[in-house]
Amino acid sequence: MSAYTTTNPTTGKTEREFGSLTADGVEDVLSRSIAAFDSWRSTSPADRAAALARTADLYEQRADELAQAITTEMGKPTRQALGEVQLAAAIYRYYAEHGPDLLQSETLDVDGADESIVQTDPVGPLVGVMPWNYPYYQVARFVAPNLMAGNTIILKHASICAGSALLMATQLHEAGVPDDVYINVFASSDQIADMIADPRVRGVSLTGSEAAGASVAETAGRNLKKAVLELGGSDPFIILDTENVEKMARTAAQARLSNAGQACNSPKRFIVPDEYFDDFVQGITKEFEGATIGDPLHPDTTVGPLSSVDARDKVVEQVKKAVSQGATLHTGGEAVEGDGAFMSPAVLTGVTKDMDAYSEEIFGPVAMVYRVSSVDEAVALANDVDFGLSGSVWGTDLDEARDVADQLEVGMAYINEHGTTLPGLPFGGVKRSGFGRELGRWGMGEFVNTRLRRTSRR
């Protein structure tokens, strides 16, 4: 059986298999990618931007087809899948519109020479290793800026997202990106490691697990390659005060249950003052119990299956272990009987530092709610993990909320919102959540040669 398959997590049935890259395929891919680099880097920024604009058009025109593909592959409810398609389109369009300006040379006002200019040049072929939870969005935020910069791309998607990977490649090629400038590969981990080690490849970007990130970073470091890593998260959601606990609990539940909780920047730890704690727990429990679990193609479904039965079983086991170690389970946490990878959303309280759930990422529809008695305690708890992707602070006093947000050890701090992603905003984390940034001008700056040209008269 091929490693690349479409196994529908709603039904548990394997619907399609895909051939993998052959043993001699690595050399072919590398040769094609480096050969295409010279012509692509010489293509004008305006022409590269036009190809990205056409890509955005195709995403919008084929939104229904694209959405259904990922709903089938990894179980994202249709409305959320359509939203992801639109976000991917917006990213391609952002770089089509802003990319040429971001590549303009900059003249520095530095004495001692006639001219000091900083140029932005592409570096060469890049490898992208992408995850299954946001199949289009996470590819777009790596691919769009780097195609705009003039780099060529070798893209390895998650093994369960082969169908959408082919759709993305087809669209880029139809939009005018040459076949060898963007190459989709159904490669093994060992083959990807060989590509990263090859001197023709100039960098790698990975979005995925800590283990995968550590492996890629080790290979990249050993071969002196630039790497960007976006890894796990255990984002805090800190409530300072609220005029409506029920509404706050509803907002929290919606954020946590989006994509069945399978998001690195999903709010996973809800940190609540004593005075609101009981009402908040009651409210989020009610929301979790009222969620509509079922076929992601049905318009009323709010929580679809997890990406696979194995992924579902891992989350269920994490909940069971937390309870066995002394946590309190208020609702859910069980596998739903029948076909597919469904589980009932869970709410946990009483998680303490000596429990596994305190420090690990739970990648599914599980909310951990913590009680605190002061703002200082909330901040200390928020920062007391190895992750540092994002976090949010909720309150009516914006000055206080800003002060708390500024104390969070994260790459992205939000006030009265959580996890907002827009093409012009930088995305990335610190600590074990990775390093480097994607999107906006920061994403354009990761895999380029920031080249100084200085001219002096003799």
Sequence and secondary structure as in RCSB ss.txt:
>XXXX:A:sequence
MSAYTTTNPTTGKTEREFGSLTADGVEDVLSRSIAAFDSWRSTSPADRAAALARTADLYEQRADELAQAITTEMG
KPTRQALGEVQLAAAIYRYYAEHGPDLLQSETLDVDGADESIVQTDPVGPLVGVMPWNYPYYQVARFVAPNLMAG
NTIILKHASICAGSALLMATQLHEAGVPDDVYINVFASSDQIADMIADPRVRGVSLTGSEAAGASVAETAGRNLK
KAVLELGGSDPFIILDTENVEKMARTAAQARLSNAGQACNSPKRFIVPDEYFDDFVQGITKEFEGATIGDPLHPD
TTVGPLSSVDARDKVVEQVKKAVSQGATLHTGGEAVEGDGAFMSPAVLTGVTKDMDAYSEEIFGPVAMVYRVSSV
DEAVALANDVDFGLSGSVWGTDLDEARDVADQLEVGMAYINEHGTTLPGLPFGGVKRSGFGRELGRWGMGEFVNT
RLRRTSRR
>XXXX:A:secstr
  SEEEE TTT  EEEEE    TTHHHHHHHHHHHHHHHHHHS HHHHHHHHHHHHHHHHHTHHHHHHHHHHHH 
  HHHHHHHHHHHHHHHHHHHHHHHHHTS EE   SSSSEEEEEEEE  EEEEE  SSSTTHHHHHHHHHHHHHT
 EEEEE  GGGHHHHHHHHHHHHHTT  TTTEEEE   HHHHHHHHHSTT  EEEEES HHHHHHHHHHHHHTT 
EEEEE    EEEEE   S HHHHHHHHHHHHHGGGG  TTSEEEEEEEHHHHHHHHHHHHHHHHH  BS TTSTT
 SB   S HHHHHHHHHHHHHHHHTT EEEE  SB SSSSS B  EEEE   TTSHHHHS   SSEEEEEEESSH
HHHHHHHHSSSEESEEEEE S HHHHHHHHTT  SSEEEESS     TTS B  EETTEE  BSHHHHHTTTEEE
EEEEE   
